[in-house]
Amino acid sequence: MAKQALKTDSLGNIDIDYYIQVAHQQRSEYVAELGSALKAKIKGLFSAQPTKLSPSH
């Protein structure tokens, strides 16, 4: 992982508001991906598949 300089505000302090905003964005993206994966998993459980009939019977 490459080292990255911290973002600072006009006074030279670490820009906490910026990092909170980034964290909210990342969490929103993760929750959206998690929701989509869960939806696909549930949909897969309830999908109806036709039965395979043997032509020999």
Secondary structure as UniProt FT lines:
FT   TURN            10..11
FT   HELIX           16..45
FT   TURN            55..56
//
